[in-house]
Amino acid sequence: MTQRQRWAAAADMLASARNKMDGGTGMPADIAITRFETDISTACTAEAQLDIATAAVTIYRLDPTYAP
């Protein structure tokens, strides 16, 4: 994936989690998306067997600052 594709995927996953799991609306701030994308990339690099969806859900649930 390109950097742009990773950022777009992170935006989609974060917005979906916030809106569906925690009753948020709309898109999170760009800075939150960028941090989420970095956290997912770091987790997947550290644990090669971890798939992106599992990493995203785990990071979202463990870090309350991502919630709306």
Secondary structure by P-SEA (a helix, b strand, c coil): ccaaaaaaaaaaaaaaaaaccccccccccaaaaaaaaaaaaaaaaacccccaaaaaaaaaaacccccc
